[in-house]
Amino acid sequence: MAIYITDECINCGACEPECPNNAIYEGGFEWAMVDGTSLTGSYETESGPVDVNAKQKPIDDDVYYIVPDKCTECVGFHEEPQCAAVCPVDCCLPDPDREETEEQLLERKANLHII
């Protein structure tokens, strides 16, 4: 499952640089699948294919947010989600609406970081 950031976020920004997939963005900022990945062309997201370079609307305007299509819970990189490990207010939590297996998360990691 992807991680999400709750409304209790204090906007400290500690989580953003820790994400190996560049899946965390400051509230109100646009995002793109290509950010921090080696993607080119088109990528299949939960809501359908997107141009990896296309800027997407912010998921949240007020607090930091995590793009679920880029989140791998740090599987394949670290023992635990790094955003949750560094969050001073414990607002980076597993998203119960997006349960995924370790295999699915590893596949996403491989897709995002083609070498």
C-alpha positions as CSV (number, residue, x, y, z in Angstrom):
1,M,0.0,0.0,0.0
2,A,1.1,3.5,-0.6
3,I,1.8,5.9,2.3
4,Y,-0.2,9.0,2.7
5,I,0.2,12.2,4.8
6,T,-2.5,13.1,7.2
7,D,-3.9,16.6,7.9
8,E,-1.8,16.6,11.1
9,C,1.2,17.4,8.9
10,I,3.1,20.5,10.2
11,N,4.8,21.1,6.8
12,C,8.3,20.7,8.2
13,G,9.5,19.1,5.0
14,A,11.6,16.4,6.7
15,C,9.9,13.7,4.5
16,E,10.5,15.1,1.1
17,P,14.3,14.6,0.7
18,E,14.0,11.1,2.1
19,C,11.8,9.7,-0.6
20,P,13.8,7.6,-3.1
21,N,11.1,7.9,-5.7
22,N,10.5,11.7,-5.4
23,A,6.9,10.9,-4.6
24,I,6.5,13.6,-1.9
25,Y,5.6,17.2,-2.8
26,E,4.9,20.3,-0.9
27,G,1.2,21.2,-0.7
28,G,0.1,23.3,-3.7
29,F,3.0,22.3,-5.9
30,E,2.4,20.5,-9.2
31,W,4.1,17.1,-9.8
32,A,5.1,14.9,-12.7
33,M,5.8,11.2,-13.0
34,V,9.3,12.0,-14.4
35,D,10.4,13.8,-11.3
36,G,13.2,11.7,-9.7
37,T,12.6,8.7,-12.0
38,S,14.0,7.5,-15.3
39,L,10.7,7.4,-17.0
40,T,10.1,8.4,-20.6
41,G,7.0,8.6,-22.8
42,S,3.8,7.5,-21.1
43,Y,3.1,5.8,-17.8
44,E,0.1,3.9,-16.7
45,T,-1.3,5.4,-13.4
46,E,-4.3,4.4,-11.3
47,S,-6.4,6.8,-13.4
48,G,-5.0,5.9,-16.8
49,P,-1.9,6.7,-18.9
50,V,-0.2,10.0,-18.5
51,D,2.7,11.8,-20.3
52,V,5.5,11.4,-17.8
53,N,6.6,15.1,-18.3
54,A,3.1,16.5,-17.9
55,K,2.6,18.6,-14.8
56,Q,-0.3,17.3,-12.6
57,K,-2.5,19.2,-10.2
58,P,-1.5,19.1,-6.6
59,I,-3.1,16.3,-4.6
60,D,-3.3,18.6,-1.6
61,D,-3.0,22.4,-1.4
62,D,-2.3,22.7,2.4
63,V,0.1,20.0,3.5
64,Y,2.8,17.8,1.9
65,Y,1.4,14.9,-0.1
66,I,2.5,11.6,-1.6
67,V,1.7,10.6,-5.1
68,P,0.5,7.0,-4.8
69,D,1.6,6.0,-8.3
70,K,5.2,6.8,-7.3
71,C,5.2,5.4,-3.7
72,T,6.8,2.1,-3.2
73,E,6.9,2.3,0.6
74,C,10.7,2.4,0.1
75,V,10.5,-1.4,-0.7
76,G,13.7,-2.3,-2.5
77,F,15.5,0.7,-1.0
78,H,15.1,0.7,2.7
79,E,13.8,-1.6,5.5
80,E,10.9,0.9,6.3
81,P,9.3,3.9,4.7
82,Q,11.7,6.7,5.2
83,C,9.0,9.4,5.3
84,A,7.4,7.7,8.3
85,A,10.8,7.2,10.0
86,V,11.7,10.9,9.9
87,C,8.2,12.4,10.5
88,P,8.2,14.2,13.9
89,V,4.4,14.1,14.2
90,D,3.8,10.5,12.8
91,C,1.5,11.7,10.0
92,C,3.0,9.4,7.3
93,L,0.8,6.3,7.5
94,P,-0.1,3.3,5.3
95,D,-3.1,4.1,3.1
96,P,-5.7,1.4,3.8
97,D,-7.4,2.2,0.4
98,R,-4.3,1.1,-1.5
99,E,-3.2,-2.3,-0.2
100,E,-0.4,-3.7,-2.4
101,T,1.9,-6.7,-2.1
102,E,5.7,-6.5,-1.8
103,E,5.9,-7.9,-5.3
104,Q,3.7,-5.1,-6.6
105,L,5.8,-2.5,-4.9
106,L,9.0,-4.0,-6.3
107,E,7.5,-4.0,-9.7
108,R,6.6,-0.3,-9.4
109,K,10.2,0.4,-8.2
110,A,11.6,-1.4,-11.3
111,N,9.2,0.5,-13.6
112,L,10.1,3.9,-12.1
113,H,13.8,3.4,-12.1
114,I,14.7,1.7,-15.4
115,I,18.4,1.6,-15.8
